[in-house]
Amino acid sequence: MAELVLIDGANPLPEPFITEADLEEFRAMAERLATRQESEAAEGGAHQVALTAEDIFGLGIEIDVVRSAILHRYRRIRRPIHMIMSTAIAGGGAEARAAWRNRLWRAGVERLVRELPEVSTTWLDADHRLVFTHAPDIADIIRTLPRPAGGARS
């Protein structure tokens, strides 16, 4: 039996992550990301896909919608699930919205574990870039997860 390991995603948030109050901030963030992608693509980066700012913004909104309806999907998964999650998805700053987003992120996972106690979780003191900043830690966590009954881990 294979195990599903989710890294800082598929979080069934109890309320939207992007609210009306956040739209301007998220549009600006999407603009910065699109500009950076364009710059990197111009430098000849291989296998890159440059999204427009509107594409990036739309994707964020779409992900928020999916998160709001994902809890019931966990009940249909018939494999052990382990989540490796950041403690500060929005960074560690003292800004009120970042603190609220970090609490919301944690609340989503806590909600999932309340509903499905067989879901296990490891929290890393990191932001949403944890796959880049904590790759060795993530690899160690995955290597040391208990093996599902009858399964081998390579």
Secondary structure as GFF3:
##gff-version 3
##sequence-region A 1 154
A	DSSP	beta_strand	4	7	.	.	.	ID=ss1
A	DSSP	three_ten_helix	20	22	.	.	.	ID=ss2
A	DSSP	alpha_helix	23	42	.	.	.	ID=ss3
A	DSSP	alpha_helix	53	68	.	.	.	ID=ss4
A	DSSP	alpha_helix	71	74	.	.	.	ID=ss5
A	DSSP	beta_strand	81	86	.	.	.	ID=ss6
A	DSSP	alpha_helix	96	115	.	.	.	ID=ss7
A	DSSP	beta_strand	120	124	.	.	.	ID=ss8
A	DSSP	alpha_helix	130	133	.	.	.	ID=ss9
A	DSSP	alpha_helix	135	144	.	.	.	ID=ss10
###
